């Protein structure tokens, strides 16, 4: 992960883009990329989304990569360890959504 972050920093430095990489701008870029991912699935049937054709799969892969890159850039800018943050959030979700209470239910934690 650190090697990828270094590559992203170098890529931005070579283009003098770090000046644009404020948390505000990165969060907006992340939202845009997530929206582009969402757009791919917008009118698909459930079955189509589970088995996209190779061209669609390539587009999905590109958009997921963009989302991931912006997450990494933002975490780097704010000195957040993304893996540790994900582990911590998983633990919080395990407490919020105990399996014995929510298994098989799509309800939100305050609805069960």
C-alpha positions as CSV (number, residue, x, y, z in Angstrom):
1,X,0.0,0.0,0.0
2,X,2.8,2.4,0.9
3,X,4.5,1.8,-2.5
4,X,1.3,2.7,-4.3
5,X,0.9,5.8,-2.2
6,X,4.5,6.8,-3.1
7,X,3.7,6.2,-6.8
8,X,0.6,8.4,-6.5
9,X,2.6,11.1,-4.8
10,X,5.2,11.0,-7.6
11,X,2.5,11.1,-10.3
12,X,0.9,14.2,-8.7
13,X,4.3,15.8,-8.1
14,X,5.4,15.4,-11.7
15,X,2.3,17.2,-12.8
16,X,2.3,19.8,-10.0
17,X,-1.2,18.6,-8.9
18,X,-0.6,18.4,-5.2
19,X,-1.7,22.0,-4.9
20,X,-5.2,20.8,-5.9
21,X,-5.3,17.9,-3.5
22,X,-6.9,19.4,-0.5
23,X,-9.2,17.2,1.5
24,X,-12.2,19.2,0.2
25,X,-11.2,18.7,-3.5
26,X,-10.3,15.1,-3.0
27,X,-13.6,14.3,-1.3
28,X,-15.4,15.9,-4.2
29,X,-13.3,13.9,-6.7
30,X,-14.1,10.8,-4.8
31,X,-17.8,11.5,-5.0
32,X,-17.6,12.1,-8.7
33,X,-15.8,8.8,-9.3
34,X,-18.2,6.9,-7.1
35,X,-21.0,8.5,-9.1
36,X,-19.4,7.3,-12.3
37,X,-19.3,3.8,-10.9
38,X,-23.0,4.1,-10.0
39,X,-23.8,5.3,-13.5
40,X,-22.6,2.0,-14.9
41,X,-25.1,0.1,-12.9
42,X,-27.9,2.6,-13.1
43,X,-30.3,0.7,-15.4
44,X,-29.0,-2.8,-15.1
45,X,-31.0,-5.7,-13.9
46,X,-29.7,-7.4,-10.7
47,X,-28.6,-10.4,-12.8
48,X,-26.7,-8.2,-15.2
49,X,-24.8,-6.5,-12.3
50,X,-23.7,-9.9,-11.0
51,X,-22.2,-10.9,-14.4
52,X,-21.2,-7.9,-16.4
53,X,-19.7,-8.4,-19.9
54,X,-15.9,-7.9,-20.3
55,X,-16.2,-4.3,-21.5
56,X,-18.5,-3.3,-18.6
57,X,-16.2,-5.2,-16.2
58,X,-13.3,-3.1,-17.5
59,X,-15.2,0.1,-16.9
60,X,-16.1,-1.0,-13.4
61,X,-12.5,-1.9,-12.7
62,X,-11.4,1.6,-13.8
63,X,-14.0,3.4,-11.7
64,X,-13.2,1.3,-8.7
65,X,-9.5,2.1,-9.2
66,X,-10.3,5.8,-9.3
67,X,-12.3,5.6,-6.1
68,X,-9.5,3.7,-4.4
69,X,-6.9,6.2,-5.6
70,X,-8.8,9.2,-4.3
71,X,-9.3,7.4,-1.0
72,X,-5.6,6.8,-0.7
73,X,-4.7,10.4,-1.6
74,X,-7.2,11.7,1.0
75,X,-5.9,9.3,3.7
76,X,-2.4,10.3,2.9
77,X,-3.2,14.0,3.0
78,X,-5.0,13.6,6.4
79,X,-2.5,11.0,7.8
80,X,-5.2,8.3,8.1
81,X,-4.2,4.6,7.9
82,X,-7.0,3.3,5.6
83,X,-6.5,-0.3,6.7
84,X,-6.6,0.5,10.3
85,X,-9.7,2.8,9.8
86,X,-11.4,-0.1,8.0
87,X,-10.6,-2.5,10.8
88,X,-11.9,-0.1,13.3
89,X,-15.1,0.6,11.3
90,X,-15.7,-3.2,11.0
91,X,-15.5,-3.5,14.7
92,X,-18.0,-0.6,15.2
93,X,-20.3,-2.2,12.7
94,X,-20.1,-5.6,14.5
95,X,-21.3,-3.9,17.7
96,X,-24.0,-1.9,15.9
97,X,-25.2,-4.8,13.9
98,X,-25.0,-8.0,16.1
99,X,-25.4,-11.0,13.8
100,X,-27.9,-12.7,16.0
101,X,-30.3,-9.7,15.7
102,X,-29.8,-8.6,12.1
103,X,-29.0,-11.8,10.2
104,X,-30.8,-11.8,6.8
105,X,-32.3,-8.3,7.4
106,X,-31.6,-5.1,5.4
107,X,-32.9,-2.9,8.2
108,X,-30.8,-0.2,9.7
109,X,-29.4,-0.6,13.2
110,X,-32.1,1.7,14.7
111,X,-34.9,-0.3,13.1
112,X,-34.5,-3.7,14.6
